[in-house]
Amino acid sequence: MANISIADIKTLREQLGTGMVDTKKALEEAEGDIEKATEILRLKGAKGNAKRADRSTSEGLVIAREQGGKATLIELACETDFVAKNDKFLVLADAVVDAVAAAGAETVKAGLAAPAGDKTVEQLISDEAAIIGEKVELRRVATLSGDAFQVYLHRTSKDLPPQVGVVVAYSGDDAETARSIAQHISFADPQYLTRDEVPAEDVDKERDIVTEISRNEGKPEAALPKIIEGRVGAFFKQVVLLEQPFAKDNKLSIDQVAKDAGITVTGFARFKVGA
């Protein structure tokens, strides 16, 4: 049997992101041959992919690409932060977002079917997951069209890749303000661009709730309509981007900030890993 050193195990583990025990066993089986050990891990990993199908993937990263008048944001998920910051996972994320963006995919299904070299994205992820030894999945995809884009990727930990990603589509020339709005979105987590996009059933539900609250507080019946509409307006400020108070100056709405800068926000996407 070949003499397998800790350095050999560490080298292969850092290359592949595999577990300590699996890496050691593969090197022993391959008698110290790195290439053969890599193939052993791939084959064993492929068999393990099905077993990992039901595991949760609460770690990972967000990454974005601009291409051909479009901007694409994806979340690539894995099981542990060890894998999330591994070079092999980072390279995989680059390959996946490149393929998804090139295909102009707007859904996870379309993203998985996108060509990635001589494979599909789905096959690429499956092959790399087999080596890494964890469940890896393309969890979310968003593609925006627009005249210009600002991408903001936020690290919640300096040791990890970006965990919050925002893409803003806009028209106008003030890129700095557009970036500030992207940063605001990462913090404020709006759900819609305008109040017209909020589903009517959500608005009706909120109105019912604040109506009951207001009546239970003993508010005068004559004053109820104004109080209720004020509280529904507060709801819109929570979920609608253009109506939110700007994080850098809460006396201004995002709509006013954009108008003052001569830009028009036409769309946005925000992903947070695991959320």
N, C-alpha and C positions, 0 to 999 in steps of 0.2 A: 504494500500500500504506500502511495506517495506521502511524503511528509507535508501536511497542509499547515501553513503558518497562519497566525492571526492576521498578518499583513495581507495574505492572499484573500482571506475571507472578507476583510475590510474593503479591499480594492474592488472585488466583485460586487459586494453588497452596495457600495457607493455607486457603482456603474448601473446597477439594475434596480436598486431600491428594494431588494428582496430581504426576507427575514434572516436572522443570524443562523438559526438551525437549518433551514432549507438550503442556505448558501453553503454551509459547511458540508452537508450531506452530498450536495451536487458536486462539489470539488473533490470529495473523497471518491465518489463514483466515477468521476472523470479523471481520477489519478492526477489531479493538479492542473489539468488542461483547461484554461479559462474558456476557450471557445466551445469545447465539448460541454463544460459545466453550464454555460449559457443555454445551449440547446436542451440540456436535460431539464433545466428550470422552465424553459418555454413549454416543453411537452407536459411536464407535471402541472404547470400552471394552467394549461389549456383544459386539462381534466378537472381542475379545481374551479374554473370559472362558473360552471353550473352550480356547484356547491355554494358559491359565494353570492348567487343571484338574489337571495333574500336579505343579505346584509345591508345595513344602513350606510349611507355615504354622507357624512356630515362635514367633511373637510373638502379641500380642493382649492380652486382659484377661479377668478374671472379674468378674461382677456378679450381684447377688441382689435378689430382691423377695419381700415377704410380702404375701399376698392371700388372703382367704377361708379362714383356718385352714390355709393351706399356705405353705411357703417354697420358692422356686425359685432354683437356682443354675445359671448357664450359663458356658461358656467360649466366647467369640467370638474366632476366630483370624484372623491376617493374616500377611503375609510379613515385614514390617519393623517395627522399633520406631518409625520415623518415622510410619507410618500408625497404629500402636497408640495414640500420644499425640495424634493429630490430632483436632480438634474434630468433624469429620464422622464419624469412626469412633466417637467417644464417643457422639454423638447416635444413631447407628445401634444401638449396644449398648443404649442405654436403650429404644429402640423395640422391639428384639427381645425383651429380657427382659420388658418389659411385656406383649407379645403372648403369649409362651410362658407366663407366669404366669397371665394371664387365661384361657387355654385349659386350664390345669391339665395341660399336657403333661408326660409323664414320660420321654419318649425324644426323641432327636434327630429321628427321623422324624415324630413327632407335633408337635414344636416347629416344624419346617419347614412343616408343613401348617397351622399356626395362623394365623388371620386377623390381618392387620396393616393396618387401614384397608380400602382396596379391593383389597389384595393379600394374598398369603400371606407368611409370613416368608421363605420360600425366594425368592420373587420380589423382595421388598424387599432382601434381601442381594445378589441378583444385580444389581439395578439400581444399588445403591450401589457394588458392586465394579467395575461398568463405569466409573463416574466416578472412583473412587479409583485404578484401574489396577493393583490387586493382587488376588490370590486372597483371598477372605474366606469363612470357613465357620463355621457353628455346629457346634462340635466335640463338646461334651458338654452334657447337661442332667440335672439331678437335682431332683426335687420331693419334699419331705417334708411329712407331716401331723403335727400335734402340738398340744398345749395352748399352748405358747409356743416362741419361737425366739430364738436369738442368732446374729447374722451377724458374721463377722470377715473383713475384706478387708485383706490385707497387701501393701504396696508393697515390692518388693525393690530398687527404685530410686526416688528422689524425683522423677525426671523422667518416670516411666512410670505408667500406671494400675495398679491392683492386679493382681498376678500370682498370688497365692495366695488362694483363697476358701474359707471354711468356713461351713457352716450347722449348727447344733445344734438338734435338737428335744428339748424336755424338759417335764416337769411339775414344779410347785413355784414358789416365789416368789423364790428367790435369783438374780436376773438377773446379779449381779456374778460369782458363782461360775460360772454357765453361760457367761458371756463368757470367763472365765479358762480354762475347759475348751476353748472354741472356739480360743483362742489356743494352747493346748497342742497341739491337733490340727494346727494349721497348721505347727507345728514337728516334731511326733513322727510324723506321717503314719501313723496306724493304718489298718488295712485292714478291720477288723470291729469291731462293737460288743461282742459276747460271744464266748467260745470256741466256743459251739454253732454259730455261723455259719461257722466256719472249715471249708472242705471236708475231708471225712475223708481224701481222697487226699493232701492237703497235709500233714496231720498224720502220716499213715503214712510219707510220704516223709521228713519231718523225723526221725521216730523211727528209720527205717532209717539215715539219715546219722549221727545221733549215736550209734547203736549201733555202727556200724563205727568211728567215731572213738574211742569209749571202749575198744573191744576192742584197737584198734591202739596205744592208750596203755598197754596192759598192765594195765588195771584188773582187780581180782579178780572172778572170775565171780559170786561171791555178792553182790558189791556193785553189779553192773551194773544190775539193775532200778531201784534207787534213783537211781543216777547218771543213767541214761537219762531217767527221769521228771523229774528236776531240770532236765535240759537241754531237754526238751520244754516244761517249764513256762517256761523262759527264752524259748523261741520264742513262746509265747503272749503273753508280756510285750512282745514286739516288735510283734506284729501286732494284738492285741486292745486296744481303747481302755480298757475298764474295768479291765484288768489292768496297764496301763502305769504306771510311776512318774510322779507328777505333776511337770511341768517346774519348778514353783515350789517344790516340796518333795518330793524323790525318796524320802523315807521313807514317803510316803503314796501309795496307788494312786488312780487316778481314781475307782474305785468308792467308796473310803472318803471321798474329798473330796466326792463327790456326796451320799453318805449324811449326812455331817456337816452339809451345807448344806440338807438336807431336800429335795433335788431328785432326779429320776429322769431320766437321759438315755435317750430312746427311739429316737434315730436321729441320724445325722450324714452330711454329705457334704463332701468336700474335693476341690477341683480346683487344680492348678498348671499355669499356661500352658506348653504344650509338653511336659508330662510324661505 
